[in-house]
Amino acid sequence: MKRKGERSKADAKSSVAQQQEDVQIEIQQINNKDNEGDEGGGGGFFAFYLLTSLSPRFKGHTYIGFTVNPRRRIRQHNGEIGSEAWRTKSKRPWETVLCIYGFPTNVSALQVLI
């Protein structure tokens, strides 16, 4: 006999499955937004990112920046797509170490450092 407020194992599994499905939908929506890019000046959130050079010659070298599309930006730093980032060109390839997303402005994204 169930007590008030208790759920059966089947109910709990169903609830977990629903939560997992909801998370997957949210991830798909985020990925779709990332693929749209930030070219239209639409009011997306900003991300702060930290890169580290994978080049043995520049071991330990880092770079920080902000963007509304982190996936596109790392590809620019690595020269995979146009609008290259010339400041980081000599120390390629780069790897993202940290990315904090959700800042309302570029200034607030860079204030992570303060």
C-alpha positions, 0 to 999 in steps of 0.5 A: 500500500502506498503512502500519501506522496509516495510514487511507484518505481514505474512512476519514478522511471517515467518521470526520469525518462520525461526529464531526460527527454526534456533535456534532450529537446533543450540541447537540440534547441541550443544546437539549432541556435548555435548553427544559425550564427550571430550574423544578424545582430539578434540579441543573443547572450554572450559567452566568455571563453578561455583557449589554450594553444595545443602547439608544443612550441607555445605550451601554456599560452592562453587567450580569452575572448567573448562571443555569441557563438562559441563554436563558430569562434573557435573555428575562426581561431583555428582557421577553419572558416573565414574572418580569421582571428589574426591575434591567435593565428601564430599559435594554432591549433587552439582548444577551448578550456572554459566557456561560460555562457549567458551574459547579457552584454560583452562587457559583463562577459569580460568582467569574469576576470575582475 
